[in-house]
Each structure stands twice: as structure tokens, then as C-alpha cells.
Amino acid sequence: RAKSREETKVADEEIEKSLAWLQKSRTKFAAVFRPAQKGDLAEVEFTMSCEAKPASAQEGFGEAKEILNGEVKNYSIILGEGLNFVPGFEEQILGLKENEEKSFSLLFPEDWSDKNLAKPSLALASQLVDFKLKMKSVQEGQKPELNDEFAKSLGEFKDLEALKENIKEGLRHEKEHKEKDLWRLEILKEIAKKSEAEIPKILLEAEKEKMLAELEQNLAQMGLQFEKYLEDIKKTKDELKKEWNGKAEERVMAALILRQIAQKENLEVGEEDLEKEVSRFFSRFQSATAGESQIDKGRLKEYIKGSLLNEKAFQLLEDFSKQATG
């Protein structure tokens, strides 16, 4: 049987970490006329070039070489955060003043694959690249003080303690949600172990197509293109779907188990509850008319009805588990 859920706790360190992130996100930068140091925001422009054998060249055959010339302007980086695009680049910027120039060479890593700076025909991995760089500006970061005024600037918080309490509740809610999902998954896995039912391939394929659609939608919400994402991770749709075999099986099995529980226990969703959730969904749009013009209301109702039935089935399992462990 599944282990009982424990009380969710939030450590002081977690609250302080979130508070520090908020403080950092409100950092203001001001230009300074001194050598760049860690913590500064540096804006640079540079050119890069290298000589490399073409991918088609055979070892020891001729002297054929290909030249890469790339120019990058308005490249910003906060020094000391380790977010530079190639190891050693950040260290070359440290100590430079505004308008100072510098030339240096860097060896690119074996797994380098940034297609934004390299021609697709030329692999920069393991290549020695020459840089000519100019420091355009050095800006010093000024973090706000963690006090009551800072808390008030973030919203309707009367003081810093109120902000901390809000952060604590937010973290607790997030952890409870994750723990609840993990706990539910554990219950379903235990039920699935006792089930001898085989999952039809057609259901598995349908679930993997659904997972692909979900991924594409999530990427779109972040402003990313699905094809570009596949290119960056160097995988095809079929390769992703193959990797998802286990996850898809879990999802299909979970859906089948919850459906069986709902049918066996005669669980139903009231029309009032269904309409309430549908209205809540459309409230995210600027107007109900705008929402209904973009969403198939019939399919939405079926989806929400299924979610509510799953929730009822889960609640039944949780009640049974509490009785068994109590």
C-alpha cells in the first residue's frame, strides 16, 4: 500500500532563497568607468573567426579549409554567473574598461552546438576560435535593501514579514501540489502492478501524440518554436516518442484505472459543477466571447468533465488509503 502523506514543511532557508531571488530581480544597473568585475553587467561586441577542415574533407587529403567570420553586437553578460556561451570567455572580459579592446583565442568544447553563432556547415566543436572584442559599457548592479519599503514596492504587503509569509504560503502550496501528484502516482503504480491488462498500441500512440502536442503548446507559450527545439536537442519527433514509451504507458494506465473506478463507483459530475469550471476557464480571457471563439466549448466540457471525474476517483482512493493507514 502507498505510504501516508506527511505534513508539508517550508524551511527558513527556502524562504530566504526566494527572497534573495526577488531582490536580485529588482537590481538596477548604472554605468561605471572602471575595470569590469564580478557582479557587473558588461555589454560587448566581438568578431570571431577560425580555420577548420570541412566536414567532408578526408584526413590528410589536400589543404582545403573553411573560414568562419561571425560578428556579434550588443552581447550582454552579468560577470560571475557562469552563463557565458563558451568556457573562458567571461574571464577575458574581466578587467576591461569601457571602449577597451582585446584579442584572444578560445578552444570550443567537444559538445558545442550553438547554431546562432556558427554556420551549420562548420562544426566549432573542438576548434580554436580567434576573438576580437570591444567593451561597450560596464554597469554596476545595485540591489535594493530588504526592508519594509522593498516589500511594499512588490504589492499590497504592509511590511517585510508579510512578504515572507506570502512567500512561505506560496512555497507550501507548490510543494503540496508536487507531493500530492507524486503520492497519487504511487497509488496508481501499485494498482497497475496488480492489473494484468495490456495497453493497446493505438492508445499508446495516441497518448504520445498528445504529449507532443502538449510540449509544442508549452514551447509556444514561452515564445519558442517546436522545430527549433528539436534542432537544439538534436532529436526527431519519433526519437522523442520512443523515449516517452514508459511515461506514456503510465499515463494511459492511470487514465484506464481512474475510468474503471469512476464506472464501478458510479461517480458522476453535476452539471452545476461542470458549468462552474467551464466559466472559470473562460474567465482567463479578456471576454467570454473571445474565449469561446478560440475554444471548442463541447470538447472543453468533455475534457473538464474527465478531469473532475478523475479528481473524484482520486479522492475516493485517498479516503480509502487514509482508512487503511489509520
Disulfide bonds with the S-S distance in Angstrom:
none
